[in-house]
Amino acid sequence: MAKIIYQSRQLVIKAWVMLPLLSLGIVLFDTRAQALHAMMFSVALMAVVNLLVLGLFAHLKITVDEHNLRWSFGVVSRRNWQVPLAQIAQVELCESLPAEGQGIRLTREGMLYNARGTGAVRIFLRDGIRLRIGCADPALLCAQLTELIAKNEGRI
């Protein structure tokens, strides 16, 4: 097992706030749910939907070990992304635009993986692909990746 160098988990606040509020609004204003049993069914259905969506998209987890950069969304990570450090040519601090939003986005600069905020790390891969990963402390992630890349290339 490779030693973990950096790890962060950032909540997708909009999902934690907006989804339950939207669900509550649907249940309260559902004109079909006049009877108590219909309302209870709506509440149960919305609870299941909330748990499923939050389980899949509740937070962004980033892990860097001696060999790989990994990131995934949610508790039940359906999709995990991984880049071997040997494939990373360069990293730099950057900002995502507020209009680019949160989540998994294809932007004019490549893929953006962001839970909240605008701070991110831009990653240039050796094959020319660029991507950005948003995190709570992009300066620390950038410093850790820069050091590991230099170490892997024998510059340290």
C-alpha positions in Angstrom: 0.0 0.0 0.0 1.4 3.4 -1.0 1.9 6.0 1.6 -0.8 8.8 1.5 0.9 12.2 1.1 -2.2 14.4 0.8 -5.9 13.8 1.4 -8.8 16.2 1.4 -12.6 15.9 1.4 -14.8 18.8 0.5 -18.6 18.8 0.8 -20.8 19.9 -2.1 -22.8 22.3 0.1 -25.4 23.1 -2.6 -26.3 19.4 -2.7 -26.6 19.2 1.1 -28.8 22.3 1.3 -30.8 22.6 -2.0 -31.7 18.9 -2.4 -33.5 18.5 0.9 -35.2 21.9 0.6 -36.4 21.0 -2.9 -37.6 17.7 -1.7 -39.5 19.2 1.2 -41.1 21.7 -1.2 -42.2 18.9 -3.5 -43.8 16.9 -0.6 -45.5 19.9 1.0 -46.9 21.3 -2.3 -47.8 18.0 -3.9 -51.6 18.4 -4.5 -51.9 14.6 -5.0 -50.7 13.9 -1.5 -54.0 14.8 0.2 -54.2 11.6 2.2 -51.8 10.8 4.9 -50.6 7.6 3.3 -49.9 9.4 0.1 -47.9 12.0 1.9 -45.9 9.3 3.8 -45.1 7.6 0.5 -43.9 10.9 -0.9 -41.7 11.5 2.1 -40.2 8.0 1.9 -39.6 8.4 -1.9 -37.9 11.8 -1.4 -35.7 10.4 1.4 -34.5 7.6 -0.9 -33.8 10.0 -3.7 -31.9 12.3 -1.3 -29.8 9.4 0.0 -29.0 8.2 -3.4 -28.0 11.6 -4.8 -26.1 12.6 -1.7 -24.4 9.2 -1.7 -23.2 9.7 -5.3 -22.3 13.4 -5.2 -22.0 14.5 -1.5 -18.4 15.4 -1.5 -15.2 15.5 -3.5 -12.3 13.4 -2.2 -8.8 13.9 -3.4 -5.9 11.6 -2.4 -2.2 11.8 -3.4 0.1 9.0 -2.6 3.7 8.3 -3.8 2.6 7.1 -7.2 -0.9 8.5 -8.0 -3.4 11.4 -7.8 -6.9 10.1 -7.3 -10.2 11.9 -6.9 -13.9 10.9 -6.7 -17.3 12.3 -5.9 -19.6 10.9 -3.2 -19.6 8.3 -0.5 -20.5 5.5 -2.9 -18.0 6.6 -5.5 -19.3 5.3 -8.7 -16.5 6.8 -10.6 -12.9 7.2 -9.4 -10.4 9.1 -11.5 -6.7 8.4 -11.3 -3.6 9.9 -12.8 -0.1 8.4 -12.2 2.3 11.1 -11.1 4.7 10.0 -13.9 2.1 11.3 -16.4 1.9 14.8 -14.9 4.2 17.3 -16.6 3.3 20.4 -14.6 0.8 21.8 -12.0 -0.1 25.3 -11.2 -2.6 27.2 -9.0 -5.6 28.6 -10.8 -9.1 29.9 -10.3 -12.2 28.5 -11.8 -14.9 31.0 -12.9 -18.0 31.1 -10.7 -20.1 30.5 -13.9 -18.3 27.2 -14.4 -20.1 25.9 -11.3 -19.6 22.8 -9.2 -19.5 19.2 -10.1 -17.9 17.6 -13.1 -17.8 20.0 -16.0 -16.3 20.1 -19.5 -14.9 23.6 -19.9 -12.9 25.3 -22.7 -9.7 24.5 -20.6 -10.6 20.8 -20.2 -12.3 18.9 -17.4 -13.1 20.6 -14.2 -13.8 18.7 -11.0 -15.1 21.0 -8.3 -17.1 20.7 -5.1 -17.3 24.5 -4.2 -15.4 27.7 -4.4 -13.1 28.8 -7.2 -9.6 27.7 -6.0 -8.2 24.9 -8.1 -5.1 23.2 -9.3 -4.5 23.1 -13.1 -2.8 19.8 -14.1 -0.9 19.5 -17.4 -0.5 15.8 -18.5 2.4 14.7 -20.7 0.0 13.8 -23.4 -1.3 17.4 -23.7 -4.5 16.9 -21.7 -5.3 19.6 -19.1 -7.7 19.3 -16.2 -8.5 21.3 -13.1 -9.4 20.0 -9.6 -10.9 22.3 -7.1 -10.1 21.9 -3.5 -10.2 23.7 -0.1 -6.5 24.3 -0.1 -5.2 24.4 -3.6 -1.8 25.9 -2.6 -1.1 22.8 -0.5 -2.2 20.3 -3.1 -0.1 22.2 -5.8 3.0 22.2 -3.5 2.6 18.5 -2.7 2.2 17.5 -6.4 5.1 19.8 -7.5 7.4 18.2 -4.9 6.4 14.6 -5.8 6.7 15.3 -9.5 10.2 16.7 -9.0 11.1 13.7 -6.8 9.9 11.3 -9.4 11.9 13.1 -12.1 15.1 13.0 -9.9 15.3 16.7 -9.5 15.2 16.5 -5.6 
